[in-house]
Amino acid sequence: MYKYDEIDQRLVDERVTQYREQTRRYLAGELSEDEFRPLRLQNGLYIQRHAPMLRIAVPYGMLSSKQLRKLADIASRYDKAYGHFTTRQNIQLNWPKLEDVPDILAELATVEMHAIQTSGNCIRNITTDQFAGVAPDEVVDPRAMAEIIRQWSTFHPEFALLPRKFKIAVSGTKEDRAVVQMHDIGMEFYLDHHHKLAIKVWVGGGLGRTPILGTVIREHLEWQHALTYCEAIVRVYNLHGRRDNSYKARIKILVKALGIDAFKSQVEAEWAHLKDAPNTITEAELARVSPHFAPMPYLALADEDASFDVAIASNLGFAAWAKRNVHAHKVPGYRAVTLSLKPHGKPPGDATSAQMHSVADLADQYSFGELRVSHEQNLILADVKVSDLLSVWEKARANGLASPNIGLLTDIICCPGGDFCSLANAKSIPIAEAIQIQFDDLDYLHDIGNIELNISGCMNACGHHHVGHIGILGIDKDGSEWYQVSIGGSQGNHASLGSVIGPSFSADEMPSVVQKLIDVYLQERTAEEQFIDTVRRLGIAPFKAQVYGEKNSAQNEVAV
């Protein structure tokens, strides 16, 4: 993974010093709340419902074991001994004291971490596939380019105050796992017919109040122009994006208003001035960054292991885990492992300090000292030998990290919701926990098969509910918490936005609503269909009839 040079370290250290003085001035009454607000946001500090929240950057989801241990220690010392991993591949601390944040940032700087540009109207954390570098379907490892984009966008003076936040995702695989179509800019790296690295560029995606999937603005962009083309896009957005209405400020609204052809025309005109400017990426620059992402020192191994086969045959618990949590690897004899942060009865995406320490130990012992954060809010060991999988499972299970539910209904994506966020209309975590309890039979979950359930506590859609096979949105109705349900959303190459099935439900109704949706699927599916396939074939009508038909019948009986 990328290691700071002297300039990187100095920039982060200087930012810590600067923010320490800003915090001192605020606490001394020398800065007003309005003056301090943009300063704290530049350093990832929000004021939430009950306490400040600090969002810490995890660039493209990569962490070292040393960094994870530092996060665990910070959570123990300055918070409530846990952290929340987010859909942006970052980590949040929900209970730090405002006056402690400069000390937290100083500790982060000692392990090459920071909270810069994790909030505010700027270019946020660059995200990518959690299996980058090891995925068998990978055409190009995008991490070096992600790092170059990160360096370009960090402290970019022209883009420090955009109309709204701005998100970029990159992917280099045949199957998109970075959800490039729902980002302000999505970049798909591929090899063109000359076997040269090129980029397919998407623009104008985003969820929130007005969900829109991105549109291809350029099918073929030479990799050298990744920064200059992004710069042209963001310049056009910065110039014409709305600043009078925060609900209409995202680039997706501008692209929709202008139309992709008119927007592209402006981008191309801007790019004409930038195409061969200093931000053109050189072979030397790519060569400077790429060695940070060189292949690990893999051993020459057979792809199969007799001890693994014996363990699978003799241990049903291990076999269930291996089926869901172990993933193919491009190097024979190795696998990637997802450590589930979705145990029953716990907030999705949360990890205790003790669990973080245990994951760091696993990374050191079994995965070259590195790990990944997925946008599905789990942790990944990317380079585990097949012969070590049983040991990894045993240690992960002992620390509550081995729920065999990856890709299943209880692998829920969920924002913190009204328990923490001051923007939320409703709580998310209790809904997730209630659904986990409703579906606590592992055999039943496996029978249901692959299904994605996403929950957001408000229209900001931090839980990505629009692209969930089942999406749940918390809404406010006359001061009470209600939940709107959509089905048919999906990520990946065939991304789609879900359709709302009808009027909202109370919190108590949500587990049974999800159960009724599953019942329709199990009754109507063909042998080869997953939930999303059945929804796309049938539409929402039979699902709606099952949910509201029973509800209306019950209401009629009460009325009689």
Residue pairs with C-beta under 8 A, 6 or more apart in sequence:
1 62
1 63
1 64
1 292
1 293
1 370
2 59
2 62
2 147
2 289
2 292
2 293
3 112
3 292
4 12
4 112
8 112
9 109
9 112
11 155
12 109
12 112
12 114
12 116
13 109
15 43
15 105
15 114
15 116
16 102
16 105
16 106
16 109
19 39
19 43
19 101
19 102
19 105
20 102
20 105
20 106
22 31
22 36
22 39
22 40
23 40
23 98
23 99
23 101
23 102
25 31
26 35
26 36
26 39
27 98
27 99
31 39
38 120
40 46
40 98
40 101
41 119
41 120
42 116
42 117
42 119
42 120
42 122
43 101
43 105
43 115
43 116
44 54
44 55
44 56
44 57
44 115
44 116
44 117
44 118
44 119
45 52
45 53
45 54
45 98
45 101
45 115
45 119
46 52
46 53
46 54
46 55
46 119
46 422
47 53
47 422
48 94
48 420
48 421
48 422
49 418
49 419
49 420
49 421
49 422
49 424
50 95
50 420
51 94
51 95
51 96
51 97
52 95
52 96
52 97
52 98
52 101
53 92
53 93
53 94
53 96
53 420
53 421
54 92
54 93
54 96
54 101
54 104
54 115
55 86
55 90
55 91
55 92
55 115
55 118
55 119
56 71
56 90
56 91
56 92
56 93
56 108
56 113
56 114
56 115
56 118
57 90
57 113
57 114
57 115
57 116
57 117
57 118
57 125
58 89
58 90
58 91
58 113
58 125
58 373
59 125
59 126
59 146
59 147
59 150
60 89
60 125
60 126
60 127
60 128
60 132
60 143
60 146
60 147
60 150
60 170
61 89
61 127
61 128
61 130
61 372
61 373
61 374
61 375
62 143
62 370
62 371
62 372
62 373
63 71
63 370
63 371
63 372
63 373
64 111
64 363
64 369
64 370
64 371
65 360
65 361
65 363
65 364
65 369
65 370
65 371
66 111
66 360
66 369
67 111
67 112
67 113
68 356
68 357
68 359
68 360
68 363
68 371
69 356
69 357
69 360
70 107
70 108
70 110
70 111
70 113
71 83
71 91
71 113
71 356
72 83
72 353
72 354
72 356
72 357
72 360
73 107
73 353
74 93
74 104
74 107
74 108
75 81
75 82
75 83
75 93
75 353
75 356
76 353
78 93
78 96
78 97
78 100
78 103
78 104
79 93
79 94
79 95
79 96
80 94
80 95
81 352
81 353
81 354
82 350
82 351
82 352
82 353
83 91
83 92
83 93
83 350
83 351
83 353
83 356
84 91
84 92
84 93
84 94
84 347
84 349
84 350
84 416
85 91
85 92
85 341
85 349
85 350
85 351
85 373
85 377
85 378
85 379
86 92
86 349
86 377
86 462
87 375
87 376
87 377
87 413
87 415
87 462
87 463
87 464
88 118
88 124
88 125
88 127
88 167
88 375
89 125
89 127
89 130
89 373
89 374
89 375
90 118
90 125
90 373
91 373
92 416
93 104
94 416
94 420
96 104
105 114
105 115
108 114
108 115
116 154
116 155
117 123
117 124
117 125
117 153
117 154
118 124
118 125
119 165
120 165
121 161
121 162
121 163
121 164
121 165
121 166
122 153
122 156
122 159
122 160
122 161
122 162
122 165
122 166
123 153
123 156
123 159
123 162
123 166
123 167
123 168
123 234
124 165
124 166
124 167
124 168
125 167
126 146
126 149
126 150
126 153
126 168
126 169
126 170
127 167
127 168
127 169
127 170
127 178
127 183
127 375
128 142
128 143
128 146
128 169
128 170
128 171
128 172
128 178
129 135
129 138
129 142
129 171
129 172
129 173
129 176
129 177
129 178
130 177
130 372
130 373
130 374
130 375
130 376
130 380
131 138
131 173
131 177
131 327
131 336
131 372
131 380
131 382
132 138
132 141
132 142
132 143
132 146
132 172
132 173
132 372
133 141
133 143
133 293
133 295
133 382
134 329
134 330
134 331
134 334
134 336
134 382
134 383
135 173
135 177
135 328
135 330
135 336
136 328
136 329
136 330
137 173
137 174
137 175
138 172
138 173
138 174
138 330
139 172
139 173
139 174
139 189
139 190
139 191
140 172
140 189
140 190
140 191
140 197
141 172
141 293
142 170
142 171
142 172
142 187
142 189
143 293
144 286
144 289
144 290
144 292
144 293
145 170
145 187
145 189
145 223
145 226
145 286
146 170
147 289
147 292
147 293
148 226
148 227
148 281
148 285
148 286
148 289
149 168
149 170
149 226
149 227
149 230
152 227
152 230
152 231
152 279
153 159
153 168
158 235
158 238
159 166
159 234
159 238
162 234
162 237
162 238
162 241
163 237
163 238
163 241
163 242
163 243
163 249
163 250
164 241
164 246
164 249
164 250
164 251
165 250
166 184
166 185
166 234
166 237
166 251
167 183
167 184
167 185
167 206
168 183
168 184
168 185
168 186
168 187
168 230
169 178
169 179
169 180
169 183
169 185
169 186
169 187
170 178
170 180
170 186
170 187
170 188
170 189
171 177
171 178
171 180
171 186
171 187
171 188
171 189
172 188
172 189
172 190
175 492
175 493
176 188
176 491
176 492
176 493
176 495
177 491
177 492
178 186
178 375
179 186
179 375
179 464
179 467
179 491
179 492
179 495
180 186
180 187
180 188
180 202
180 205
180 214
181 202
181 205
181 213
181 214
181 495
182 205
182 206
182 207
182 211
182 213
182 214
182 464
182 466
182 467
182 491
182 495
183 202
183 205
183 206
183 214
184 203
184 204
184 205
184 206
184 237
184 250
184 251
184 252
185 201
185 202
185 203
185 214
185 230
185 233
185 234
186 201
186 202
186 203
186 205
186 214
187 199
187 200
187 201
187 202
187 226
188 199
188 200
188 201
188 202
189 197
189 198
189 199
189 223
190 197
190 198
190 199
190 200
191 197
191 198
192 198
192 220
196 222
196 223
197 222
197 223
198 220
198 221
198 222
198 223
199 218
199 220
199 221
199 222
199 223
199 226
199 229
200 216
200 218
200 219
200 220
200 221
201 216
201 217
201 218
201 221
201 229
202 214
202 215
202 216
202 217
203 214
203 215
203 217
203 233
203 251
203 255
203 260
203 263
203 267
204 212
204 214
204 215
204 217
204 251
204 252
204 254
204 255
204 256
204 260
204 263
205 212
205 213
205 214
205 252
206 212
206 214
206 250
206 251
206 252
207 461
207 464
207 465
207 466
207 467
208 250
208 459
208 460
208 461
209 247
209 459
209 460
210 247
210 248
210 250
210 252
210 253
211 461
211 466
211 497
212 252
212 255
212 256
213 495
213 496
213 497
214 252
215 255
215 260
217 233
217 260
217 263
217 264
217 267
218 229
218 264
221 229
223 281
223 286
224 280
224 281
224 282
225 271
225 275
225 280
225 281
226 281
227 279
227 280
227 281
228 271
228 274
228 275
228 276
228 277
228 279
228 280
229 267
229 271
229 274
231 274
231 279
232 267
232 268
232 270
232 271
232 274
233 251
233 267
235 270
236 254
236 263
236 266
236 267
236 270
237 251
237 254
240 254
240 258
240 266
241 249
241 250
241 251
241 253
241 254
242 248
242 249
242 253
242 254
243 249
254 263
255 263
258 266
295 331
296 368
296 383
297 368
298 331
298 333
298 334
298 383
299 333
299 385
300 333
301 332
301 333
301 334
301 385
301 386
301 387
302 332
302 333
303 332
303 333
303 386
304 386
305 333
305 385
305 386
305 387
307 387
307 390
308 386
308 387
308 389
308 390
311 318
311 319
311 389
311 390
312 318
312 319
312 322
313 319
315 390
317 397
317 404
318 390
318 393
320 404
320 442
320 446
321 393
321 397
321 402
321 404
322 389
322 393
323 404
324 404
324 405
324 406
324 407
324 408
325 337
325 338
325 339
325 340
325 402
325 404
325 406
326 335
326 336
326 337
326 338
326 389
327 335
327 336
327 337
327 338
328 335
328 336
329 335
329 336
329 382
329 383
331 383
333 385
333 386
333 387
334 383
334 384
334 385
334 386
335 384
335 385
335 386
335 389
336 380
336 381
336 382
336 383
336 384
337 367
337 380
337 381
337 384
337 389
337 392
337 396
338 374
338 378
338 379
338 380
338 406
339 359
339 362
339 378
339 379
339 380
339 381
339 396
339 401
339 402
340 378
340 401
340 402
340 403
340 404
340 405
340 406
340 411
341 348
341 349
341 350
341 351
341 377
341 378
341 379
341 401
342 348
342 349
342 377
342 378
342 403
342 405
342 410
342 411
342 412
342 436
343 400
343 403
344 403
344 410
344 433
344 436
344 437
344 440
345 433
345 436
345 437
346 400
346 433
347 414
347 416
347 419
347 429
347 432
347 433
348 377
348 412
348 413
348 414
348 429
348 432
349 377
349 378
349 413
349 414
351 359
351 379
354 399
355 399
355 400
355 401
358 395
358 396
358 399
358 401
359 371
359 379
359 381
359 399
359 401
360 371
361 395
362 381
362 392
362 395
362 396
363 369
363 370
363 371
363 381
366 381
366 383
366 384
366 385
366 388
366 391
366 392
367 381
367 382
367 383
367 384
368 383
370 382
370 383
371 379
371 380
371 381
371 382
372 379
372 380
372 382
373 379
373 380
374 380
375 413
375 464
376 411
376 413
377 413
377 414
378 406
378 411
379 401
381 392
384 392
393 402
396 402
403 410
404 442
405 411
405 442
405 445
407 450
407 451
407 452
408 445
408 446
408 448
408 449
408 450
408 451
409 435
409 439
409 445
409 448
409 451
409 453
409 514
409 518
410 435
410 436
410 439
410 445
411 452
411 453
412 432
412 435
412 436
412 453
412 454
412 455
413 452
413 453
413 454
413 455
413 463
413 464
413 468
414 428
414 429
414 431
414 432
414 454
414 455
414 463
415 421
415 424
415 428
415 455
415 456
415 457
415 462
415 463
416 424
416 428
416 429
416 457
416 462
417 424
417 426
417 427
417 428
417 429
417 455
417 456
417 457
417 458
417 463
417 474
418 424
418 425
418 426
418 427
418 428
418 457
418 474
418 481
419 427
419 428
419 429
419 430
421 457
421 458
421 462
423 457
423 458
423 460
424 457
424 458
424 474
425 457
425 458
425 459
425 474
425 475
425 476
425 481
426 457
426 458
426 474
426 475
426 476
426 481
426 482
426 483
426 507
427 457
427 474
427 481
427 507
428 455
428 456
428 457
428 463
428 472
428 474
430 507
431 455
431 472
431 474
431 483
431 507
431 510
432 455
434 507
434 510
434 511
435 453
435 510
435 511
435 514
437 511
438 511
438 512
438 514
438 515
439 445
439 448
439 514
439 515
447 522
448 518
448 521
448 522
448 531
449 530
449 531
450 530
450 531
451 469
451 470
451 530
451 531
451 532
452 467
452 468
452 469
452 470
452 489
452 490
452 491
452 532
453 468
453 469
453 470
453 471
453 472
453 514
454 463
454 464
454 465
454 466
454 467
454 468
454 470
454 471
454 472
454 489
455 463
455 465
455 468
455 471
455 472
455 473
455 474
456 462
456 463
456 464
456 465
456 471
456 472
456 473
456 474
457 463
457 474
458 473
458 474
459 473
461 473
463 472
464 491
465 471
465 472
465 473
465 486
465 489
465 498
466 486
466 489
466 497
466 498
467 489
467 490
467 491
467 495
467 496
467 497
467 498
468 486
468 489
468 498
469 487
469 488
469 489
469 490
469 498
469 531
469 532
469 535
470 485
470 486
470 487
470 498
470 514
470 517
470 531
471 485
471 486
471 487
471 489
471 498
472 483
472 484
472 485
472 486
472 510
473 483
473 484
473 485
473 486
474 481
474 482
474 483
475 481
475 482
475 483
475 484
475 504
476 482
477 504
480 506
481 506
481 507
482 504
482 505
482 506
482 507
483 504
483 505
483 506
483 507
483 509
483 510
484 500
484 504
484 505
485 500
485 501
485 502
485 504
485 505
485 513
485 517
485 547
486 498
486 499
486 500
486 501
487 498
487 499
487 501
487 517
487 535
487 540
487 543
488 496
488 497
488 498
488 499
488 532
488 535
488 536
488 540
489 496
489 497
489 498
490 496
490 532
496 536
499 540
501 540
501 543
501 544
501 547
501 548
502 544
502 547
502 548
503 548
505 513
509 551
513 547
516 543
516 546
516 547
516 550
517 543
517 546
517 547
518 531
519 546
520 534
520 542
520 543
520 546
521 531
521 534
521 535
524 534
524 538
524 542
525 531
525 533
525 534
526 534
529 537
535 543
